[in-house]
Amino acid sequence: MTTTGDLGAIEQHHLFPIPLLRTNLPDAGPLNAELLTEMRARRAAEPGVERSNRHGWHSAPDFFKRSEPAHRRLAEVIRRFVGQVTADQVPQLPPGFATHLEGWLNVSPTNAMNAPHDHPGAFWSGTYYVAMPQPADAPDQLSGAIEFLDPRGSLGQAAHIPCALTLSRIWLRPAAGTLLLWPAHLRHWVHPNTAAEERVSVSFNAFYAPGAGAASAKPSLSTEL
């Protein structure tokens, strides 16, 4: 991007971009209702695991291998979304690289949360929101909100200047039917659910690796401006 000032042309470069991609599935209500039914059956039969979740239930990371109808429909939507975003954001992806997805269900009852974390080894991480209940205290807009943490180093005195360059945290409270995607190295956490109902979501990671016949040489991660 180039602008013109008193000194002539001024070039603008975004050196280390961190995109957050968001879409809202149209008519997501029936899909979400089926996912909730399938989730309840799994939760009754599976003990769950503990990862970043504090309280609540976290399924095994087998969402994309499941045979339940709603699981499969959402899995296909996520595959398409990841593919479209990657084609747009990462045109340099080498040909022949294979995509691997893993995903899991999250169920957060009242007071459950997810501690700050990232997803080592993955390229993208994301979440689809199945149920996002309203907080018991209406002004509490942070109930169940996802918050992203600035991955940069200390800003020092620059932090006293409020602007986009100095933000340290950005949060949002998605609605049911929202699908998010972000770079997996970006640390994030989920605020406690203060609603009486359970918050339900499907989280996932996307990995890329050379497929058969693809170049396997390690690429350079530095470039000249």
Secondary structure, 3 states (H helix, E strand, C coil): CEEEECCEEEECCCCCCCCCEEEECCCCHHHHHHHHHHHHHHHHHCCCCCCCEECCEECCCCHHHCCCHHHHHHHHHHHHHHHHHHHHHCCCCCCCEEEEEEEEEEEECCCCEEEEECCCCCCEEEEEEEECCCCCCCCCCCCCCEEEECCCCCCHHHHHCCCHHHCCEEEECCCCCEEEEEECCCCEEECCCCCCCCEEEEEEEEEEEECCCCCCCCCCCCCCC
